[in-house]
Amino acid sequence: LLLLLRIVLGLSERDLPGLSGLALLGRETQQVFVLHLHFLFGGVLGPEAPLTPLAGRLGFGQAALALCAMLRVLLAAAWLWHRAKARWPHASQQALVFAGVLFTWELCTRPW
């Protein structure tokens, strides 16, 4: 892990293309984390994850394509959320509070 961190640090000191996208994913870590969990495992608002029908059916190449597609969607979502926070900070904070209350309500009232 330390070697990987050292490699990432060395790459970040250079001005390589694509690092700004990784930096954006790093700044919006919580949103990216929650969204990828929703894609893979579903959420409290829906009974099934969007990628559930593909589970166990993809070969290595197809799984790599699915991963690349998911990364593009996560990057786009991180970019949109980052822009929304910069443009409308108060509304973004309200959206986070609303989503937190909604998820907590669904979690507490759902029959497990």
Protein Blocks (a to p, Z undefined) as FASTA:
>chain_A
ZZmmmmmmmmmmpccehjlmmmmmmmmmmmmmmmmmmmmnopfkbmbdfklmmgopacfk
lmmmmmmmmmmmmmmmmmmmmmmmmmmmmlmmmmmmmmmmmmmmmmmmpcZZ
